[in-house]
Amino acid sequence: MIEENSTIVIGAGISGSCTAYHLNKAGCDVTVIDEKKEDDIQIYSNPAVCVYPKIMLNDPNFNKFMLLSTDYVWSLIKAIGLKEEYTRKAGAIHLYEMKDGISRYEKLIKNTSYTSHDVELIDQEIIKKRFGIIDYIGFHFKKGGWINPKAFCKKLIEDKNIKKIFSSKIISVERIKGYWTILTEDKKMFTAKNIIFCSASNIKNYKYFSALKLDEYRGQVDWLSNKKNSFREVLSNDGYVIPDVNKKIIFGSSYEKNNFNTEPSHTDTVNNINKLKKLMPSLKYSLLNDRINNWVGQRAASFDKKPFVGRVLKTRNSLISPIKYSAEDLDWYEGLFINTCYGSRGFSFAPLASLSLAKLITHNLNDDDKFILNYLNPERQFFKKQGIKKQGVRFN
Ligand SMILES: Cc1cc2nc3c(=O)[nH]c(=O)nc-3n(C[C@H](O)[C@H](O)[C@H](O)COP(=O)(O)OP(=O)(O)OC[C@H]3O[C@@H](n4cnc5c(N)ncnc54)[C@H](O)[C@@H]3O)c2cc1C
């Protein structure tokens, strides 16, 4: 018999692991399936990712989502008891040239929900003294830091009630008699009431998502060993450096659309080293003669660089302005959800957005969840084109 709360999560990266964690906590029967062997999951080989708040002065909703998300990541890390060696809320400092930075900071405090408690302005003298960088000021985001992806993802899905299937590539997903039936390349079949695609750009292969626009961006990070560090905060400007990940300095990264080369590139390493030199000018450059390691990955990103989280429409022809709509008037695929396109910020955004998605599935939304799901609604481009967005209708 198929459980009414049965849910299949495709993908065991950060979005899949968080979704599985939250749904399991909410009492659902959860199966996570990934095409890779557990230890070959792409993101598992990146030693550390940053949680680095970013601001967009012209998008208050982005800033609100960022603030809520970066708060939430650390409370989730605490709740699951991730060991200290795998994460550090060290803070993150984004560097700006003097003039630009000061006016941005004023606008930030005046026009967004960020306060000086969330982000502190660090003056030129301190930046010079602490980091040896001249003519820059910094925004110090207290909720920045880093996480080891493998330890975080594995910890999220460690509960024995979450069924984990690795090395099984899903090749077909069909709705049959009110349930989702899934076939894998190795001829396994699974059936569930709900299915959630947390499989990054893989959604392109399914008819359900053909209206959604997304691309892939290749990237490379590099790292070297360093026993001594004079500071711990993540530093960023054009690139970023995480100076203290268990005696490693991680730096990067490159960003290139629709390049699918999985091999490390020497050009990327040289570019990453140049970014590192700007961020850590006092580093002993003899270190750069030592062995440099690298990790290459793909990021899926949507047309407007915001994630896609929620339901998708089955038919679109019933939408004719100016009739007022509510979410329930529309023809959504039943039990089908996506949670993807996190670009370079999966580890900041996916924990909270996945919680909101889990609450959509279990009918337990609060105001913040509604705000997040509305902001990340996969159908936002379509609604905008239809002029329906202007009516202020909420679609989740
Ligand atoms: C160079 C680089 C640096 C980055 N730095 C940062 C950073 O500092 N901070 C940050 O927050 N983010 C960073 N990112 C981005 C971050 O890695 C992504 O946002 C995040 O990994 C997205 O997570 P996801 O779970 O949505 O997708 P993924 O991690 O891609 O997971 C999707 C999973 O789905 C599985 N899958 C796909 N198709 C199928 C199928 N048919 N059947 C079964 N399984 C399938 C895949 O095997 C994969 O494990 C970086 C990315 C790159 C490339």
The ligand as an SDF file (V2000), in Angstrom:
LIG
                    3D

 53 58  0  0  0  0  0  0  0  0999 V2000
   32.8180   26.4310   -7.9900 C   0  0  0  0  0  0  0  0  0  0  0  0
   31.5760   26.5530   -7.1530 C   0  0  0  0  0  0  0  0  0  0  0  0
   31.6520   27.2110   -5.9400 C   0  0  0  0  0  0  0  0  0  0  0  0
   30.5120   27.3340   -5.1500 C   0  0  0  0  0  0  0  0  0  0  0  0
   30.5940   27.9850   -3.9470 N   0  0  0  0  0  0  0  0  0  0  0  0
   29.5000   28.0880   -3.1810 C   0  0  0  0  0  0  0  0  0  0  0  0
   29.5620   28.7360   -1.9150 C   0  0  0  0  0  0  0  0  0  0  0  0
   30.6250   29.1940   -1.4790 O   0  0  0  0  0  0  0  0  0  0  0  0
   28.4240   28.8390   -1.1860 N   0  0  0  0  0  0  0  0  0  0  0  0
   27.2350   28.3160   -1.6460 C   0  0  0  0  0  0  0  0  0  0  0  0
   26.2230   28.4290   -0.9470 O   0  0  0  0  0  0  0  0  0  0  0  0
   27.1460   27.7000   -2.8290 N   0  0  0  0  0  0  0  0  0  0  0  0
   28.2450   27.5810   -3.6040 C   0  0  0  0  0  0  0  0  0  0  0  0
   28.1530   26.9690   -4.8100 N   0  0  0  0  0  0  0  0  0  0  0  0
   26.8350   26.5700   -5.2940 C   0  0  0  0  0  0  0  0  0  0  0  0
   26.3330   25.3240   -4.6270 C   0  0  0  0  0  0  0  0  0  0  0  0
   27.2590   24.2860   -4.8560 O   0  0  0  0  0  0  0  0  0  0  0  0
   24.9450   25.0200   -5.2030 C   0  0  0  0  0  0  0  0  0  0  0  0
   24.0940   26.1220   -4.9800 O   0  0  0  0  0  0  0  0  0  0  0  0
   24.3340   23.8020   -4.5450 C   0  0  0  0  0  0  0  0  0  0  0  0
   25.2210   22.7090   -4.6050 O   0  0  0  0  0  0  0  0  0  0  0  0
   23.0260   23.4340   -5.2160 C   0  0  0  0  0  0  0  0  0  0  0  0
   22.5050   22.3550   -4.5220 O   0  0  0  0  0  0  0  0  0  0  0  0
   21.3680   21.4310   -5.1190 P   0  0  0  0  0  0  0  0  0  0  0  0
   21.0550   20.4260   -4.0880 O   0  0  0  0  0  0  0  0  0  0  0  0
   20.2560   22.2980   -5.6200 O   0  0  0  0  0  0  0  0  0  0  0  0
   22.0120   20.7650   -6.4160 O   0  0  0  0  0  0  0  0  0  0  0  0
   23.1880   19.6810   -6.5340 P   0  0  0  0  0  0  0  0  0  0  0  0
   24.1930   19.8400   -5.4600 O   0  0  0  0  0  0  0  0  0  0  0  0
   23.6450   19.7520   -7.9510 O   0  0  0  0  0  0  0  0  0  0  0  0
   22.4550   18.2920   -6.2700 O   0  0  0  0  0  0  0  0  0  0  0  0
   21.6120   17.6910   -7.2240 C   0  0  0  0  0  0  0  0  0  0  0  0
   21.7090   16.1860   -7.0520 C   0  0  0  0  0  0  0  0  0  0  0  0
   20.7680   15.5620   -7.9250 O   0  0  0  0  0  0  0  0  0  0  0  0
   21.3230   14.3780   -8.4320 C   0  0  0  0  0  0  0  0  0  0  0  0
   20.6340   14.0370   -9.6940 N   0  0  0  0  0  0  0  0  0  0  0  0
   20.5900   14.7780  -10.8360 C   0  0  0  0  0  0  0  0  0  0  0  0
   19.8840   14.1190  -11.7750 N   0  0  0  0  0  0  0  0  0  0  0  0
   19.4510   12.9750  -11.2220 C   0  0  0  0  0  0  0  0  0  0  0  0
   18.6710   11.8760  -11.7130 C   0  0  0  0  0  0  0  0  0  0  0  0
   18.1670   11.8270  -12.9540 N   0  0  0  0  0  0  0  0  0  0  0  0
   18.4200   10.8300  -10.8680 N   0  0  0  0  0  0  0  0  0  0  0  0
   18.8990   10.8540   -9.6090 C   0  0  0  0  0  0  0  0  0  0  0  0
   19.6510   11.8550   -9.1070 N   0  0  0  0  0  0  0  0  0  0  0  0
   19.9210   12.9090   -9.8980 C   0  0  0  0  0  0  0  0  0  0  0  0
   22.8060   14.7350   -8.6300 C   0  0  0  0  0  0  0  0  0  0  0  0
   23.6280   13.5740   -8.6400 O   0  0  0  0  0  0  0  0  0  0  0  0
   23.0870   15.6470   -7.4440 C   0  0  0  0  0  0  0  0  0  0  0  0
   23.6670   14.9630   -6.3460 O   0  0  0  0  0  0  0  0  0  0  0  0
   29.2730   26.7960   -5.6020 C   0  0  0  0  0  0  0  0  0  0  0  0
   29.2260   26.0990   -6.8200 C   0  0  0  0  0  0  0  0  0  0  0  0
   30.3500   25.9760   -7.5910 C   0  0  0  0  0  0  0  0  0  0  0  0
   30.2610   25.2120   -8.8920 C   0  0  0  0  0  0  0  0  0  0  0  0
  1  2  1  0
  2  3  1  0
  2 52  2  0
  3  4  2  0
  4  5  1  0
  4 50  1  0
  5  6  2  0
  6  7  1  0
  6 13  1  0
  7  8  2  0
  7  9  1  0
  9 10  1  0
 10 11  2  0
 10 12  1  0
 12 13  2  0
 13 14  1  0
 14 15  1  0
 14 50  1  0
 15 16  1  0
 16 17  1  0
 16 18  1  0
 18 19  1  0
 18 20  1  0
 20 21  1  0
 20 22  1  0
 22 23  1  0
 23 24  1  0
 24 25  2  0
 24 26  1  0
 24 27  1  0
 27 28  1  0
 28 29  2  0
 28 30  1  0
 28 31  1  0
 31 32  1  0
 32 33  1  0
 33 34  1  0
 33 48  1  0
 34 35  1  0
 35 36  1  0
 35 46  1  0
 36 37  1  0
 36 45  1  0
 37 38  2  0
 38 39  1  0
 39 40  1  0
 39 45  2  0
 40 41  1  0
 40 42  2  0
 42 43  1  0
 43 44  2  0
 44 45  1  0
 46 47  1  0
 46 48  1  0
 48 49  1  0
 50 51  2  0
 51 52  1  0
 52 53  1  0
M  END
$$$$
